[in-house]
Amino acid sequence: MTTSSTTHVPAEIDLPDIQKLVMRQRNFFASNTTLDVYFRKEQLRLLLDAIKKHEQELFDAMYTDFHKPAMEAYATEVGFVEIELKHTIKKLTRWAKRKQVKESFLNFPAQSHIYYEPYGLALIIGPWNYPFQLLINPLIGAIAAGNCAIIKPSELTPSTSAVIAKMIRETFHEEYIAVVEGGIKPTQLLLQQSFDYIFFTGSTRVGKVVLQAAAEHLTPVTLELGGKSPAIVADDADLELTARRIVWGKFLNAGQTCVAPDYVLVQEQVKEELIHLIIQCITEFYGENPAQSQDYARIVNDQHFNRLSKLLKNGIVRAGGQKDSISRYIAPTLLDQVSWQDPIMQEEIFGPLLPIISVKCMKEAIGIVNKHPKPLALYFFSSNAAKQKEVLQHARFGGGCINDTISHLINPNLPFGGVGNSGMGSYHGKSSFLLFSHQKSVLQRGTWIDLPLRYPPYKNRLPMLRKLFNWL
Ligand code: NAD
């Protein structure tokens, strides 16, 4: 396994090169090559082969970047993307067919269809926490819908960025699918160009920058952002199972997961028992000293390590709390007695610190959730169907699980995305295809009859029209 700390620095791309690249992609798109569904499926198969070929390199790169365990790199990145690719290849012919819809009587005689048309050029900007999956999964949707694309990996995971760039350049011509590596500057240059779709995954702060840039060209945008996703635990939940599923979802990728439970709201009578079970579970998963565990990732860079170290000062540490700046290790940590005024409750934690807060009842928990910006995910643990219904009906959030964490992402039939501050638009499976497609609505009118009712002079036809509308 490569653990070299040599940082890959990509060659800086300048404005004329980016303009040339965009122009070449425009010309290629105009050739109509990507309109052919067989072409798209072939490209998806090529992508699948390339991923399989580079699998070990990807694992090594993600380990180099922040010690992502190979099991997690497979389950949540490479294997995850492979499932999405296979699902899309299998279903694409059906998805891409024009769809006939019911006709309005007013248009008689006619037929109406929806045609799925690629937007054209897509720009896909990825974050560092799932540096492969969150860049390639949207790319699958862009290819499936027949777009050209430029993808921009995060500069904070340089080794993974380098492998992605190599893999994409070996597999596709640049005028079809291209990679631009680097940080803020190349992203800003890209955002100055006119794209037909922008798909951004990252922070709410940068999401606003992207949305502003897109407005300049009236480019449609999907924003996959973050936020504080709660796990709510009712007193009738299976607490052992709840502890296991919360610990798994929280400390996977060392808490650097957009849909990780950010904090726990637990009914006060079971709080101590849940804390006890969570602590037990952390030891079961990562051993007495998680620093020695092969299954526990590191914090991505010094800036995030320092930010999280400051947050560690909030509340009372009930488990964990240890850290090491050299290896950027922060132990899985459980925090009690935090207040809503503490910095840890004011920002997305995005690390292995789990505050636990007691509530009296579900109504109070729902009130807390709805008082804050709408989270990307919400997890509710309870064995009571009425309570489950209450939370689902009244709490506002992007998506989530009952009695689990994170697993809603695995089902390609569930659109994944945020709402409000946690994002706009959703993808995965068919939703990705639809997201990157313009739905062109076309009415084909019969010519053998042409009723005169709609044409001027209208004379006294209004009552007749009103009758007709009332009858419909
Ligand atoms: P980020 O917003 O800092 O960076 C994302 C991308 O934007 C990177 O490619 C980066 O190079 C680029 N970028 C950064 N600053 C920029 C600027 N000023 N102008 C233009 N481009 C800029 O996010 P991150 O730190 O990479 O990722 C963490 C955030 O992403 C968290 O908030 C997390 O919740 C969110 N996230 C959301 C999802 C989701 O699916 N909703 C998934 C993963 C992460």
Residues whose N, C-alpha, C, O or C-beta is under 5 A from the ligand:
A	BS01	NAD	I125 G126 P127 W128 K152 P153 S154 E155 G182 G183 I184 T187 Q188 T201 G202 S203 T204 V206 V209 E224 L225 G226 G227 C258 S422
